[in-house]
């Protein structure tokens, strides 16, 4: 029988942090894909079919707020939970204003990362 993975798309422009997230989530049984920016996020969502998106707020090009609004405005992707990951002040307010489902303040510990993944996947 084929094992079914729960998929998490990590959108993080800091490769080192994205890889740490990928390792921790993979060891917890998730299939993880990292994007370094939000470019072509729709095609990545379509191909990868994530159960959760964890996204940095500050990235070159489209930031996490714009990308979250784009995801939540599309009827094909609006039900995918989005967790914003950032060191930005007022992260809770930003999360609510753009329609994200939750947030993870940087720096974070891996148990908080895994708890959020478990909450949504």
C-alpha positions in Angstrom: 0.0 0.0 0.0 1.3 3.4 -0.9 1.9 5.8 2.0 0.0 9.0 1.6 2.0 12.1 2.7 0.6 15.3 4.0 2.2 18.0 1.9 3.4 21.4 3.1 4.6 24.1 0.8 7.2 26.4 2.5 7.7 29.8 0.8 10.8 31.2 2.4 13.5 33.4 0.8 16.1 32.4 3.4 17.3 29.0 2.1 18.9 28.0 5.4 15.7 28.5 7.3 13.6 26.9 4.6 15.9 23.8 4.8 15.6 23.7 8.6 11.8 23.8 8.3 11.9 21.1 5.6 14.1 18.8 7.7 12.0 19.1 10.8 8.7 18.7 8.9 10.0 15.8 6.8 11.2 14.0 10.0 7.6 14.4 11.3 6.2 12.6 8.3 5.3 15.5 6.0 6.3 15.9 2.3 7.8 19.4 2.0 8.6 21.6 -1.0 10.5 24.9 -0.6 10.0 27.9 -2.8 12.4 30.8 -2.4 9.9 33.3 -3.6 6.2 33.5 -4.6 6.9 33.6 -8.3 4.6 31.1 -10.1 3.1 30.0 -6.8 -0.2 29.0 -8.5 1.5 26.4 -10.7 3.5 25.1 -7.7 0.2 24.8 -5.8 -1.4 23.1 -8.7 1.4 20.5 -9.2 2.2 19.9 -5.5 -1.3 20.1 -4.0 -0.2 21.2 -0.5 -2.4 20.6 2.6 -0.7 23.7 4.2 1.3 26.7 3.0 3.8 28.2 5.4 5.0 31.5 4.1 7.5 34.3 5.0 6.1 37.8 4.9 9.1 39.6 3.6 10.3 38.3 0.2 11.5 39.9 -3.0 8.7 40.5 -5.5 5.3 39.6 -4.1 5.3 39.6 -0.3 3.5 37.1 1.9 0.5 39.5 2.3 -0.1 39.9 -1.4 0.4 36.1 -2.0 -2.0 35.2 0.8 -4.6 37.5 -0.6 -4.1 36.0 -4.0 -4.4 32.4 -2.6 -7.5 33.2 -0.6 -9.2 35.0 -3.5 -8.9 32.0 -5.8 -11.7 29.4 -5.4 -9.4 26.6 -6.2 -6.9 27.5 -3.4 -8.9 29.4 -0.8 -9.4 26.4 1.5 -5.7 25.7 1.8 -4.6 27.0 5.2 -1.8 29.6 5.1 0.5 30.3 8.1 2.6 33.5 7.9 6.1 33.2 9.3 7.9 36.4 10.2 9.7 38.5 12.7 7.5 41.5 11.8 5.8 43.4 14.6 2.0 43.2 14.5 2.1 39.8 12.9 -1.2 38.8 14.4 -3.0 41.9 13.0 -1.3 41.3 9.6 -2.5 37.7 9.6 -6.1 38.7 10.2 -6.0 41.5 7.7 -4.8 39.4 4.7 -6.9 36.3 5.5 -4.1 34.0 6.6 -5.2 31.2 9.0 -2.4 31.6 11.6 1.1 32.9 12.2 4.5 31.7 13.5 6.7 34.5 14.9 10.5 34.3 14.1 12.6 33.2 15.8 10.6 30.0 16.5 11.3 26.7 18.1 10.7 23.5 16.1 8.0 22.3 18.5 5.9 25.4 17.6 6.5 24.7 13.9 5.4 21.1 14.3 2.4 22.0 16.4 1.1 24.4 13.7 1.6 21.8 11.0 -0.3 19.2 13.1 -3.1 21.8 13.7 -3.8 22.2 10.0 -2.7 19.0 8.3 
